[in-house]
Amino acid sequence: MMQTVTHTIAGKELILETGRMAKQANGSVFAQYEGSAVIATVCASSDSEEGMDYVPLTVDYNEKYYAAGKIPGGFIKRESRPKDKEILVSRLIDRPMRPLFDKSFGRDIQIVPTTISADQTNPTDILAIIASSAAIHISDIPFNGPVAGVRICALGDELLVNPTYEEIEKSRLEIVVAGTKDGITMVEGGAAEVSEELMIDALEKAHKVIIELCELQEKLRAVSGKEKLPLNPSSYTLDNKEAIRGEAYPKLQNACFEPTKGQRREAIKAVKSELAEKYAEQLEDDVQKKLFNALFEDIQYEILRSSILDKGKRVDGRGTEDIRSITCEIGLLKRTHGSALFTRGETQSLAVTTLGTVFDEQIYDDIEGDKRENFILHYNFPPYSVGETGRLGTGRREIGHGNLAHRSLKAMVPSKEDFPYTIRVVSEIMESNGSSSMASVCGGTLSMLHAGVPMKKPVAGIAMGLITEGDRYAVLSDILGEEDHLGDMDFKVAGTEDGITGFQMDIKITGVNAEIMGKALAQAKRGRLHILSVMNQTINKPSTSISEHAPKIVTLKIEVDKIGALIGPGGKNIKALCEQYSVTINTENDGTVTIYGKNAKDAEDAKTAVLGVVSDPETGRIYNGTVKRIMEFGAFVEILPGKEGLVHISKLSRQRIAQVTDVLSEGQEIPVKLVEIDKMGRLNLSYIDAIDPNGAPPEGESQGRTDGYGRGEGRGQRDNNPNRGNNRRRY
């Protein structure tokens, strides 16, 4: 039987419905918000595996083009592999929900939220989070939820809840927040240098809405919820557990505090191997071996956390607010347009910037509308960065970390009008032990500045951690991989000296109060400013010129009604200019003309030619013209593309000449002055070399008057040649 609940958010009605579609799934919810709609389903496998040490959860958010009345572009007219956006939304759903499943359930769980209607006004990602949580909550799958998501934007001084695409585009802060009634568990977003205080205000407003949405899901479960399936807790216990623990604990206390990641790993491995050898007979059983490994991880968890809370000492010897040593290098790669190597402790990013043209822009064909992006960031995490073997490729981790770095830098990348290049930054992670995404932000800034990109301000990023026990807590700056894995929070903040530009937070506990959040943000700011100060010692402003290997781009504005003249019939004029100067010319409807050349000379020469085509000739101006045709009475010279004028024979020299070819030849470039534009629009020119430096006109000008096109009437002295008649010339 169909059941429905509703709630009003930001003046719009949210509808959650179950019992009409996908009834064979363990749980399904149809969610609608204005013209956007998502159907979310959840299924669990029928068999339960005892003793699983992880949650086998998969989230596959997908968008159907028909939702927006579109047919997929390209040759294949079917939705295919997930787009980056779909993967990012899947992560938004997965991250706040995964900690709320019990490992002892022991079954594969798959959540499939599908966008089936998109009004291209209201985003569907928030709807997918809510629908997914509701589907799980009403299902028979054990779940410590519900959770809900909300988007908060700052438009001026106003914080908006679930804004439209248009409002998002205009905002200076955009964050997606997810959580339970007890607290926030995930934040993802970007900003244009907002303050820490505004960020906290946005989080507090978001949580109030999250509480309302969780209560809405509770109402739906009250009328349609299924009885939850039983858990399958492990009945296995580790034999000789206390004896193993007693021997391992003191040895691990030393092994866990070796100075480097590799040394710690080898020391812990040695302790484990020693005890594994002693209890080899017991560990021949796979279950016992798994429990043995789990015990070692539990001991490391206790040692790390107690050391931080009791002594303020971390595994690498640092205090809670200390940041590892940082080195910055630029210009390592001579052939690339910009390069930098950023190293922070045992985390290292090789960042490379490539400059391209408008034809290199990333084109997105999404249900929310087609768009182009001229700033691209790609993040690669090869297995060698952590000393392992594995398959190379782009997974959800690479897309998620790259998106965070992209968000963090985008606000400080110059506009297309100020810097008409397409910018691609690639971060190759050479080493990883704590926040390679924030290293990508720092490396990306350095490489763009080295490439000559006029960034508004340098950006740096830092990863923060949290250790809690009862009322005690410690906020950690620049966390290690171990502290991320064994801590209670992974909190990344990127920004400039003046504010936050990128933000991501995942919390493993029920929630974080305002006091902890305020301290973490203040501590993150101090760390960010320290990192920026180190980066600024290497480079703090863009290089004065871009690489000689980068394309040269020149932009100019012409009048809109001149675009047709520039393009010409069938593109004849613009094609000729491209061929003549070895450039590519792009025109836009607003009159912007962009010229892409392999070198500066070609681009500038083409710019001069374009201006010539769209400019009107000016009387008294000197032009560098090309002789196109030679006649008996003078030469026709092209002063602007498609615009020719006549240099009469009488204006070729201050001395009499017998024929035009005595002075000029076809194809010759000569300086000419536009003397007159007659009533019929014809251009009368004078060869600049024929003008007396003292201002006297050519001799021919004192001897006769012509209209510039071969028709004239003599006024000078007649000679005695009877064939000259009255000195009228006929051609």
Order of alpha helices (4+ residues) and beta strands (2+ residues): beta-beta-beta-beta-beta-beta-alpha-beta-alpha-beta-beta-alpha-beta-beta-alpha-alpha-alpha-alpha-beta-beta-beta-beta-beta-beta-alpha-beta-alpha-beta-beta-alpha-beta-beta-alpha-beta-alpha-alpha-beta-beta-alpha-beta-beta-beta-beta-beta-alpha-beta-beta
